[in-house]
Amino acid sequence: MAANMPFKYMGAVMFGNGLAAIFCNVLRAITLIAFPYDPEVPSTFHNSYLGAVVFCCINAGMMLSCVFVQLFVLKDNAFYIYYLDWIAAERARDNHLGSDQEAHDLKRFTKLNLTVAT
């Protein structure tokens, strides 16, 4: 979804990537502390496996929750729809209205642009 936004918003995407990396490293450190592995103690042989499973399950849950937020909440955001329509209008203008769908997209953009301007 961020690819359809103007370039000035790419900084927010990079900031989110950095936060995700920090979260993953902190979570892995927590799982290493919670499930310590000592090669001399036989009862801790499965702790590295268990820590990896917990780490992957939490990360998968976070990723799925972000996908659902993106699909159901951000998709209906007026700001995002405005830029999506703007891109469709640019493509329609570049193709000189080569198809009916592009003409419809241009008409929708013009209507949205008039309502936003007033």
Backbone torsions as a table, in degrees:
resi	resn	phi	psi	omega
1	MET	NA	-30.1	-178.4
2	ALA	-71.6	-21.0	179.1
3	ALA	-66.6	-24.8	179.2
4	ASN	-84.8	-5.3	-178.1
5	MET	-90.5	162.4	176.2
6	PRO	-62.8	159.5	-175.1
7	PHE	-63.0	-26.9	-177.4
8	LYS	-67.3	-15.5	178.8
9	TYR	-91.8	0.3	-179.5
10	MET	-68.5	-25.3	177.2
11	GLY	-61.6	-37.4	177.8
12	ALA	-66.2	-36.1	177.9
13	VAL	-66.5	-43.4	178.6
14	MET	-65.3	-37.0	176.5
15	PHE	-62.9	-42.1	177.2
16	GLY	-63.7	-38.5	176.8
17	ASN	-63.4	-40.2	177.9
18	GLY	-65.0	-41.6	177.3
19	LEU	-64.3	-38.0	178.6
20	ALA	-64.6	-39.3	178.3
21	ALA	-65.8	-41.6	178.0
22	ILE	-64.0	-43.3	179.0
23	PHE	-59.5	-43.5	-179.8
24	CYS	-63.5	-42.1	180.0
25	ASN	-68.1	-39.6	177.8
26	VAL	-65.7	-42.6	178.9
27	LEU	-63.2	-40.5	178.5
28	ARG	-65.9	-38.1	177.0
29	ALA	-64.0	-39.7	178.9
30	ILE	-65.1	-42.1	179.3
31	THR	-68.2	-32.2	176.2
32	LEU	-68.9	-34.3	176.9
33	ILE	-73.8	-40.1	-177.4
34	ALA	-71.8	-31.5	-179.2
35	PHE	-124.3	75.4	-176.8
36	PRO	-71.1	150.2	178.8
37	TYR	-120.8	125.9	176.2
38	ASP	-127.4	117.7	-176.5
39	PRO	-63.0	-20.6	-178.5
40	GLU	-87.2	-12.4	-179.3
41	VAL	-107.5	113.0	-176.6
42	PRO	-64.7	-23.8	-178.1
43	SER	-73.5	-11.5	-179.4
44	THR	-102.9	12.4	-177.7
45	PHE	-63.9	-34.7	-176.9
46	HIS	-92.8	1.1	-177.4
47	ASN	-66.8	-36.4	179.7
48	SER	-66.8	-38.4	176.8
49	TYR	-65.6	-46.3	-179.7
50	LEU	-62.9	-40.3	177.2
51	GLY	-63.7	-39.9	178.6
52	ALA	-67.1	-38.1	178.6
53	VAL	-65.2	-45.1	178.7
54	VAL	-62.6	-44.0	179.1
55	PHE	-59.2	-48.6	-178.0
56	CYS	-67.6	-37.3	179.4
57	CYS	-66.4	-42.7	178.9
58	ILE	-65.7	-43.1	178.5
59	ASN	-64.6	-40.3	178.1
60	ALA	-64.4	-40.1	177.4
61	GLY	-63.7	-41.5	177.7
62	MET	-65.4	-40.3	-179.8
63	MET	-65.9	-42.7	177.9
64	LEU	-64.1	-39.3	178.3
65	SER	-66.0	-37.2	176.7
66	CYS	-66.2	-37.9	178.5
67	VAL	-65.0	-43.6	179.8
68	PHE	-66.2	-37.5	176.0
69	VAL	-62.9	-43.4	-179.6
70	GLN	-65.0	-41.9	-176.7
71	LEU	-71.6	-38.6	-171.4
72	PHE	-102.8	-25.6	-176.3
73	VAL	-103.8	-53.5	-174.8
74	LEU	-72.0	-25.5	-179.2
75	LYS	-64.9	-27.2	-179.9
76	ASP	-97.4	8.2	-179.6
77	ASN	-71.5	129.6	-176.8
78	ALA	-62.9	-36.1	179.2
79	PHE	-62.2	-46.0	179.3
80	TYR	-66.6	-41.5	179.8
81	ILE	-63.6	-38.0	178.2
82	TYR	-59.6	-48.5	-178.9
83	TYR	-70.9	-31.3	175.8
84	LEU	-65.1	-43.0	176.7
85	ASP	-66.8	-36.6	178.5
86	TRP	-63.1	-42.0	178.2
87	ILE	-66.4	-40.2	177.6
88	ALA	-62.9	-38.6	178.4
89	ALA	-66.9	-39.4	177.6
90	GLU	-63.3	-43.2	179.2
91	ARG	-66.0	-39.0	178.7
92	ALA	-65.7	-40.6	178.3
93	ARG	-65.8	-39.0	178.9
94	ASP	-66.4	-34.4	-179.7
95	ASN	-90.3	3.1	-179.9
96	HIS	54.4	45.0	176.1
97	LEU	56.1	57.0	-176.5
98	GLY	-72.5	-16.1	-179.6
99	SER	-144.2	166.2	179.6
100	ASP	-65.9	-35.2	-180.0
101	GLN	-64.2	-40.5	179.5
102	GLU	-67.5	-36.7	176.5
103	ALA	-65.0	-39.4	177.1
104	HIS	-64.6	-41.3	178.8
105	ASP	-63.0	-40.2	179.1
106	LEU	-66.2	-41.0	178.8
107	LYS	-63.8	-40.3	179.1
108	ARG	-65.0	-41.9	178.5
109	PHE	-62.9	-44.6	-179.0
110	THR	-62.0	-42.1	179.1
111	LYS	-64.1	-43.4	179.4
112	LEU	-66.5	-38.6	-179.3
113	ASN	-64.7	-38.9	178.0
114	LEU	-68.8	-37.0	179.8
115	THR	-73.0	-31.8	178.9
116	VAL	-73.9	-36.0	-176.6
117	ALA	-71.8	-27.2	-176.6
118	THR	-88.3	NA	NA
